[in-house]
Amino acid sequence: MNVPMQGQYARGYAPVQRSPAAPRRPQGGPMPVAMPQHAVNAQYMPAQRAMPHPNDAALRRSRKPTDKNIPAGVEEAVIGEVVQQYNHLHDLEKRLDAAIVRKRLDIQDSISKTVKKYRTLRVWITNTVENQPWQGGSNTGAGRYNVRIEARLLEDENDPTSPQSEDDDAMDEGQGEGEGEDSKSSESKKPTPRFSHFFKTITIDFDKPVNAVPEEVKTINWVKPQLPPNATAVPPTADFDSLQFSRASQENLNVTISLVRDETPERYKLSKELAEVLDVEEETRSGIVLGIWDYIRAMELQEDEEKRQVRCDHRLRSIFGREQLYFPQIPESIGEHTSPMDPIKLPYTIRVDDEFHKDPTPTIYDIQIAVEDPLRAKMMALTQNPQYTTGMRQISALDDQVALIIQSLSHSIARHTFYTDLSKDPAKFLKRWVNSQRRDLETIIGDVTNTGGSNTGPELRRGGDDSVWNTPVAVEAVRYMLGKPDPHLGR
């Protein structure tokens, strides 16, 4: 049941009140029309009363002092070089804040570009045999082979985040040999992505001989399991450095190992026309859009009036097939010029003969893998460090205290100047001051403009709680004027 609110206004609506500076309504005039109030369900009224009105927060922010500059005239009233030292520190603080903000923006810009770095993934493929005829096994097809595919990411010598050499001077400082090695290894160890981290599918296809048994040449396929977004642990089936399989065979077999990359963001193979514009053959979707935008700006293909409208040259016409293009349409127009990247194919021959296994040699492949820049993680940790947020809150609180002190100092120097000028010539000073304050108050109240000044004298002479001197506007204006030099007094 909806009931009208009593003494409570709906959020987003406030009654219209007359400002103290507005002229008073003449007697006998028409009564103001009451605005209709919105009806609010009774069950929401307590929670609504507890919620702060947004206008209240804005009003508090507007009254909050922010000036941290020492007012003029303080240097003459204090002893020493306190004001000069404060101004020097204030200037240093502003330059330091500007440098920090500029550096954080540079870091955030570097993070948003998602720059990839390429490292070498070395793959070893080898196989062993058992129960082969030359090993003394029977000739009834009991011979088997075991294939092992192992891969590791090679160390990057140019990685600035890699731990220092183990030839440290920890031993020279009196540490024991075992203690120094254990502590150093625990500190220098960092998680290295494993073989399964870089690929989402691994497929092993067999060349099928004429007399092969279908089960012996059946394709082997591994697919990385999909992990939930909030997963903290990786299952063993998706976290390994080596892959093994075993089957029965007494003949050499040719296999092809296909590796499908798992990259975030995913890269795509570009068409010939798009690769000519971007000068790369593989790129992410965001990189494609940014590359086209850079090409458009470099070739000055934007319209003069509408910058999002693009004139297509012969290269862009071969991609989009039109004379003009609206730039926001580019992401949806490049789909036919991108295709999934080809899988990495590694051929290998499974050897079961005696000659090979007298001195077995593994087959080694080096694959270039796109990994995150090692500095990216450190930059992300720097921008998301909770200590930075805590420090900024503390700095903001200190800035508020400094602003309050400066405001109090402004009031003090205003009072000091007031009494100093009053002591020199009290009569003349009071006359000038009363005249200036009367003119200022007339301007604030608005009676001079709206009523021609006919009731200015009685209105200003009337005292009490209902007088104009007790209005919030007058109190705030007087406090503001006391905090600033008065131009009518020549200060």
Secondary structure, DSSP 8 states (H G I E B T S, - for coil): -EEE-SS---TT-------TTS----TT----------EEEGGGHHHHHHS--HHHHHHHHHHS----S--TTHHHHS-SSHHHHHHHHHHHHHHHHHHHHHHHHHHHHHHHTT-EEEEEEEEEEEEEEES-GGGT--SSS--EEEEEEEEEE---TT-TTS---S--TTGGGT--HHHHHHHHHHHH------GGGGEEEEEEEE---TT--GGGG--EEEE-----TT--S--GGG--SEEEEEEE-SS-EEEEEEEEE--SS-EEEE-HHHHHHHS-SEEEHHHHHHHHHHHHHHHT-B-SS-TTEEE--HHHHHHH-SSEEEGGGHHHHSGGGEEE---EEEEEEE--SHHHHHS---EEEEEEEEEE-HHHHHHHHHHT-HHHHHHHHHHHHHHHHHHHHHHHHHHHHHHHHHHHHHHH-HHHHHHHHHHHHHHHHHHHH-HHHHHTTTTHHHHHH--STTSGGGSHHHHHHHHHHHTS--GGGT-
